[in-house]
């Protein structure tokens, strides 16, 4: 090999490599810190049903915005947003959502989708409710037979609806009853379904999580179709005036996409 006059000495080669490496780090640094991302506080059913697994990659490919989901009960999701720890909430308890906005924590409620709730029970059906059309009468039958009922008990949207069905529609102050047949799981939907299966109990579930639940065994849909079991989901942008850390523009992009024809088709 011919050594030309412009060949660098070994020491200069090392210095040049260090300079190139430092330059690469300098260029890469801002790219890493500038990743666009939002935090979405959501109910467990949007995760457990597989919805986010389908939707979020489509949104990220479209916008370059990563979505970090905190899947908890609706009550916990709204509380997280009240602390300013989320940019968007994606939940399903309309009265609680409206209260959240009235407090000044949220900007506006955007309905996104709906499914329904179903009352699940064991094949043996000790309360004899299978096929009934009135969910309140079915709950009364469960109570009268003291058949096991598993409540989520976690202030989620599902739990809030269940309490409304007991207290308002069935006329039973369920929180005041002291009976071993009514059990509070204080867990997410899938864990509550597992508990119902293990105890031959009845349970209220959103249909999406029920469909995706793999270990049904002898659990079956007992009650469906009552209009009171409609389950509507909505998204709310957290108010950046009250919570300055909120990624307002990125959160708005997420909501705009969800409510657009493309997002709705997805």
N, C-alpha and C positions, 0 to 999 in steps of 0.2 A: 504494500500500500504506500502511495506517495503522500508524504506529509506536506501540506501546503502551509504557506505563511499565515493563513487565517485560522488555522486549527487552534482551539483554546487549550490552554494548559489544563492538567487534571484539577488543579485548585479552582481555576476559573469555571471549569465545567460544573463542579459541585456548587459553586456560588450561583451559577445560572439556573441550575435545577431547583435550588432553594427559592430563587426569585420567582420561577415559574409556579412552583407549588404554592407559595404565598399568594401569588396573584390568583390562582385557582380557588383557594380558600376565600379570598376577598370577594371574588365574583359569586361564589356559591352561597356565601353567607346571607346576603339580602334575599336570595331566592327562597331559602328555607324559612326565613322569618316572615316572608310576605305571603305564605300560604293562606288562601281565603277559606274561612271555616265559620260555621255557626253551631250553636248548641240548641237543640230542640228538646224541650222537656215534654214527654209524651206518656200516654197511658200504656200499660203493658200489652194490650191487645194488638196495637199497631206493630209491635215487634213480634209477639208470639204467633200472630197469624201469618207472618212472612211478608207483610205488606212493605215494610221498609227495605227488606232484602231485595225486593223487586224494584221499588221506586227510586231509592237513593242513588244507585249507580247511574240511572238514566239522567237524573238531575245533575249529578256531578260532571258527567260527560258533557252535558249541554252547557254548563255555566262555569265549570272549574271550581265550584264551591263545595268543600267537604262538609258533611253534616254529621255532627257528633250527637247521638241520641242518648238521652237519659230516660230510660223506660221505667216509670214508677206508676203508682196509682194517680188518677186525675187530681185528687186533693194534694198529693205531694208534688205533682208537677206544677200546679198553680202556686204552691208555697215556694218552690224553688224560684219561679219567676218573680214572685213578690220580693225575694231577696236580691233580684238582679242577676241571678246565676244562669239565666237562659235568655236567648234572643227571641225564640218563638215557642209558643205552647201549642200542642196538637192533642186535643182531649175530647171527652164526650160526656159532659154534664152541663147542659145549657144554663141552668139557673146559677151554678157556681161560676161559669164563665162570665155571665152577665154581671155578677157581683164583683168579679175580678176587674172588669172594665170600669164599673161604677166607682171603684176605689181609686181609679187613675193608674192602675198597673198595666193595663192593656189598651191598645189603640182602637181596634175594631175586630169584631168577630166575623169570620168568613166560613160559612158552611162548605165542607169539602166533599163529604161522602156520607153514606149511611149503610148500615145493615140492620140486624135485629138481635134481640136477646131471645134465648130459649131456656126453658126450665127443664133441666136434666134430672134423671132419676134412675134407680136400678131397675133391671128387668122385672124383678119381683113386685115392684110398685106397691109397697105396703099401705100407702095412702089412697090407692085406687084413683089416681088422677089422670092416667094416660088418656089422651084424646079430648080432655076438657077444653073448652074454648075461652073460659074466663080465668085468667091467671090469679085473680084475687080469691076466687072460690077454691082454686087449687091450693093456695097457701093456707087457707082456713082448714082444708081437709088434712094437710100435713100437720098443722098444729093440733087439730082434734085427735088425730091418731098418734100424736107425739112421735112421728117418724123423724128420723135424723135429717136435719137441714144444715148444710155447711154454708156459712156466710163468709164473704171475703173479709169483711170487718176492717177494711183498710182505708176508708174514706175515698175510694176510687169511684169513678163514674158508675161502675156496676153496683158497688155497694150502696151508693146514694139512691139509685133507682130501686134496688131491693127494699131499702128502708121506706121509700115512698109507697111502694106496693103494699108493704105490711101496714104502715101507719095510716096512710090516706085511703087506700082502696079496700084493704081487708079490715080496716078498723081495729088493728091490733098494735098496741104499743110494745113492739117487740123488744125494745131496749129494757123495758121494765120487767119483762118475764124472766123468771129464774128457773130454767129447766134444762136438764142435761141433753135434751134432743136438739137444741139450737146451739151450734158451735161456731165460734169465730176463728177463721184461719189466720187472719191478719197477714195474708200472703197475696201474691199475684194470681192471675187467673189459672194458669196451668197447675200451679201448686195446689190451688183450691180444688181443681178437678181431680187431682191425684188423691186428695184427702176424701173427697166424696166417693170416689171409687173404692178406697180402702175401708170406708165405713158404711157402704151401701146407703149413702145419703143423697138427698136432693140438693141441687145447686143451680143458681142462676148464672148463665154464661153468655157472653157475646158469641154470635154464631161463627165468626171468623176464627176465634181461638178454638172453639169446639171442633170445627172442621179439621183444623191442623193438629188437634190433640191425637197422639198416636196410640195411647194405651187405654182405649175406651172400655175394653172388656165387655161387661154386661150393662154399662151405662147407655141410656137411650134418651132421645128427645121425648119429653112427656107433653109439654105445652109449647105451642108456637102459634103465631098468627094474630094474637091479640094486639090491637093497635097500640096499646100501652107499652109494648115491647119494642117499639121503634127505637133505634140506636143511632143518633146523628153525631157525626164528628165535625169539629171545626178547628181552624187555626187562628191564632191571635198573635200579632206582633207585640212584643213587650214594649212599654212606653219608654223611649230613650230620654224623654224630658225628666222622668223620675229616676231612671236607671241609666246613667250616662255611659256605662260600659257596653250597652246593647249595640250589636252590629246592625244598625237600622237598615241600611241599604241592602246588605246581604240577606237579612231576614225578609225584607220586602221582595227581593228577587225570588226567594223560596216560595213565598205565598203566591206571588204572581204566577209562578210556574204551576203550582198545584191547582190553581183555579182556572188556568188557561185550557183551551181545547186539548193541547198536547198532554198536559198533566192529567186532565180528566180522562182522556183516552187511556193513558198509562194506568 
